[in-house]
Amino acid sequence: MMSVKYPCLRLAPGREFPLLAGHPWVFGGGVLSSEGCRAGDVVEVLSTAGDFLGLGTFHPANTIRVRMLSRERQTIDADFFSRRFGRLYAEKTRRLPPATDGLRLCHGDADFLPGLVVDLYDKTAVFQIHTKGMETHREAITMALSNPSGPIAADCVVERSDVEARRQEGLPRRQPEVHHGNVPELIPFRENGLLMYADVLQGQKTGFFLDQRDARSRLLTLAKGRNLVNLFSYTSSHALAAMAGGAAGAINVDTSRHALDVSQKMIAENGLACDASRVRFEAADVFKYIEAEKDALRAFLKGGILVCDPPAFAKSASALEQAKKAYGGLNRQCFELLEPGAIFITSSCSGVLSAEDFAGLLRLAAGRAGKRARILETLSQPFDHTRLLAFPEGPYLKTCIMEIDDY
């Protein structure tokens, strides 16, 4: 296969071994020379001896100098993206639960498409570009996703590069944009046979939180006969799963009235009881709501399930210590609502907070609340949000499922 000739970057001695093991990054200290390489360029990565190691994108001002794209010499164009998307689609769809057509097709660096996230909601593709190295490939990405003879053949392609992460690369946030097709207000898709809606133009992330699929699957089996309180509920997909699993009732709390309106529509259209006597939607600040309604919530949660899935409190290492205080305080408030026999499902999506630190915060929160808890299961992000053995920086989602104990 003929390929474009890209500028060359040479690694310092011994720095090729992490790449050979599958790590997708080269740090600044690992670069011996990079003459002729400009920010955003695709570069050939060579060992000190000049052996070809792969292609990556380059940024001289970042701690991460190179993010790897390919082990082969090839042209990075629409055909490249189409081939890579096709391989990822084949690998990931065969592992999806039955009656599920919402998935993360591309999970950035872990799928060796650095700075690119692509989520599929049935035949709608939504992508985000986070890095300068991926910014120049927008047209090729759109073509690869929308090509009717390609592996994805999306009816609609939407870009949601309205993310703060772009500023770290010197890129402006972009307004949501439809690159292909006509996009309705809400995109229907299926998860475990349930009808879900992605709000791809106005909603959070790409319109839905696909990374909580495993927690929702657990609720299908845990919720029968129990009440559920769903904090930071967004479009209340946890409550939908719980109601489908036979939950007695649910309270959903989120600041967004629009998200709660979508919640009500989604639960009703799955044929589940959505009257106010069983399911409530509270537009409120979660912290203030817990404090104001703690006695009522405590009574509602006897033998019930509390779900707490807040936004990332730490998006950078500089915010970590303050985030730890926030996670600790919030989880203490949650533990204080629960009596023996209740189930607590709590998450953190802050990548800079390790799983060990999150577990430590939960131990402290439980102790300060005077509660004892048995861990039933811990979850990370699902398989389509790829985790690599050689890339410990990649995992970000941590979920702990606990039962309050009385021994």
Summary of the structure (lengths in Angstrom):
residues: 407
radius of gyration: 22.6
end to end distance: 66.7
largest distance: 71.5
contacts: 1405
relative contact order: 0.09
helix: 32%
strand: 26%
